[in-house]
Amino acid sequence: MFSTFLTSFTAQFVALDIIGAIPIYFSLTHAMEEGERNVMVNKSMLVALVVALVFMLIGLQVFKFMGIEIFDFKMAGGLVLLLIALSELVGGPEAEKNSSGSTGIVPIAVPLISGPGVLTTLILQVSTIGYLMTFVALVLNYGLAWVVLRNSSKVKNLIGKDGTLIVSKIAALLLAAYSLAMLRSGIFEAISFWKMTY
């Protein structure tokens, strides 16, 4: 049982990739004060957890009812992230302000944290190892993600304001690349599905 739980936890940890999300998180929150950032982290993690739990419980049923495939979700998430990345790269101060103000829900909570990879992993695990073990692994992973994001300001203080700005722009490029990779994956899966169906 422990080995099964460890496998579940590890799979979710890899899908969540909270360490890889830190640069993107910097890019989206570098204009915020620490207090604002902490409130945003609390809100975004709570929303991400609720979304993950809802998908874990009724995800497959909702997708089937609406005629949505996993690759559809990947393409939608990729487009959202790409728009945010472009806003960070080419937007002016006002665009930056508006973008920072909405990051608690989009794109940090969804699809950066509770993205297609995590949601797909949860749905697959529920069907193989059951709800309880999947739920415990999910809560532990999101608790760990919350701790990491709440302490990320220490890194920001270490590299300074200019360093943070540089990292944020580089991270915006990474976010654009990540969004295109997500979009590409969804397109290829859609093509494969179309070939198998028709």
N, C-alpha and C positions, 0 to 999 in steps of 0.2 A: 504493500500500500504506500509506504514512504517513497519508494522509487517511482511509483506512478505519479504521486504528488510532485516530486522533484522534477519529473519530466514536464508536467503541466506548468509548474512555476517557471521553469527555464524557457519553455516555448513562449509563454506570455512575456517574459522579460526581454527576449530577443525581438519579439514583435513590437513591443512598446519602444525599445531603444531610447530610453530616457537620456542616456549619456550623449547619444548622437543628436538629441533634440535640444541640448543646452545652447549651442551656437545659434540655432534658429530662435530659441527663446530670447536670447540676448538681442537679436535683430529686432524683435517685435516689442521689446520692453525697455530699450536703452534710454528712452526719453522720460521714463517714469521715475518718481521718487521711490525710495525703498518701501515706505508704508503703502503706497499705491500698488507696488509690485506684489507685496505680501497679500493684500486683499485680492488682487487679481489671481494669484496662485491658488488661494483658498477657493475662490469662486470657480475657476476653470477646472481644478481637480475634482470638485464636487459635481460639476456638470458632466465632466468626462466619466466619472464613476457611475452616475445615474444612467447616462447613455449606454455605457458598457453593460450595466445590469439589465436594462430594458432589452438590448439586443440579445443578451445571453438567454433571456426568458422567452422572447417572442420574435426574435430576429428572422428566423426562417419563415415563420408564418406570415410576417409582414411583407417580406420580399416576395413570397409566392402570391400573396393577395394582390400586390401592386404590380406584379410582373417584372420585378427588379432582379437582376443578376448581380453577383459580387463584382463583376467587371464594370457594371454600370456605376456602382458605388466608388470604385477606384477612380474612374474617369472624372466623376463629379468632384471627389476630394482633390484630385490633381489640379483641376481647373481653379478651385478655390484657393489653394496654396499658391498657384502661379500668379493669380491676380494680386495677392498680398505681397508676394516677392517683388513684382513689378512696381507696386506702389512704394515699397521701401527703397527701391533702387532709383526710380526716376521722379518720385513725388516730391513736392515742395514741403516746407514746414507745416503748412495746414493739413496736407494729406497725411504727413507723418503723425500729426496730432490726432486726426480722426482715426487713423489706423490703430494707434496705440490704445485709444479709448475702447475699442471693441474687441480686443484680443482675448478677453476672458472667455468668450464663447467660441469665436472663430478667429484664427484657426488653431489656437492652442488646445482648447478642450476637444474640439472636433474640427479637422481630422488629424491634428498632430499627435495628440495623446490617444484618444479613442478613434483611431483611424481604421481603414479597411483591414490592415494586417491584424490588429488586435481583435477587431470584431469578428473577422473570419476565424481566427484561432479559437475564440470563445465558443462560437457556434459549433465548430468541429469537436472541441473538447466535451461540450455538453452531450453530444451524441455518442461519445465513446467512453468517457469516465464518469459522467453524471454531473449534476448541478453542484453538489456540496463541495467536492474537491476543486472544481473549476472556480467556484465562488471564493473559497479561501485563498487560492493562488492569486486571484484577481485583487482582492483586498490588500494582500501583502505587497504585491507589485505596485499598486497605486499609492500605498502608504510610503513605500520606498521612493517613488517618483516625487511625491510631495516633499519629502525631506530634502531630496537633491535640489529641487527647484527653489525651496525656501532658503537654502544656503548658497545659492549661486551668486548672490550679491558679494560674497567674499572674494570671488574671482574678479568681479567687476571692480572692486576697490583695489585689488592688486594690480590690475593693468591700467587703471586710470581712465579718465573721460575720453581722451583721444584714442587710447587703445580700444576702448569699448566701441567707439564709433567705427573704427577700422574693422574690428571683428564683426560688428553688426552688418556692415556692407558686404563683407566676405560671406557672412552667413546668409544674407539675402540671395547671393548668387547660388549658394548651396541649396537654399530653399527652392529656388527656381529649378535647379537641376533635379532635386528630389521630386518636385511636383511633376516634372516632365517624365521622370522614370515611372511614377505612379500612373500617369496618364498613358504612357506607352504600354505598361503592363496590362492595363485595362483594355486597350485597343487590341493588343495581340490575343488576349483571352477571348475578346468578343469575336475576332476573326476565326479563332479555333472553334468556338461555339457555333458560329455560322456555318463553317465547313462541315462540322459533324451533324448539324441539323438539316442542312440543305444539300 
